[in-house]
Amino acid sequence: MVSKALVVGAYQRKAEVLARLGAGRGLELTVLIPPAWRDRRGTQMAELRHTDGYTLRVIPLRFNGNFHLHYYPTL
């Protein structure tokens, strides 16, 4: 899963739930997030808070702050 929203630690609980649901089915979850997300409210640095049961990786992002025009160059 690729998600800019999951830079916020509280939102990572959703990934934990997905990982638990998939664990009994032989599925593994990897979540890719940017190191930070910038918008008019400021910069939200990536938080690594709720990561049980899945892999959370921080990868580079281009055009940070552009909701509809950003991409991850290493993908």
N, C-alpha and C positions, 0 to 999 in steps of 0.2 A: 504494500500500500504506500502511496506517496501522498503526503499531507503537509501543507503549511500550517494548518490549524493545530496540529499535534505538537507544535513547539511549546504550547501551554501544557504544563504538567497535569492539570486537572482533566484535560481532554484525553490524556493518554489512558485513562481508565477504560474508555471505549475499546481501545486496542487490547487491553487485558481481558475484557469480556469476550471479544472475538477470538482471542487465542485460546481461552478456556473452552469455548464452544467447538473449536476445530481440533483441539488436542485429542479427544476421544475418537476422532475420525482420521487420524494420521496426518493432519494438516499442520503446517508450520507457518507462522506469520512473521514477516519482516516489514517494518515501517521505516520509510525514508523521510527525513525532515531536513529543512534548511538550518543553518547555524543560528539564524535569527529571522524575524519578519518585521519589516518597517512599514508603517502607515502614518496617517496624519496624527495619530495618538502617540507616536514614538516608536521605539524599537523594543520588541519582545525577544529576548534572548532565549535560545532553546533550553528547556528544563528537562532533566532526565529523572523523573519522579516515579512514575508508575510503569514499570517495565517488566513485571513478572510474566513469564510464559511466552515472551516473544522477543525478537531482536529489534532494537531501535538504533538506526544508523543516521548520523548527521552527514549530509552531502552538500556540495556547493550549489548555489542558486544564482541565476542571472536575472536581472531586471527586478530586484527585490522591491516590494511595495506595489507592483503592478498586478492587481488582482487577476486580470484576464490575459496578461501578456508576461508571463515569467516561465522559466524552464530550468531544468537540471542538466547541465552540460555533460555530466559523467554518465548519464543514462543513455 
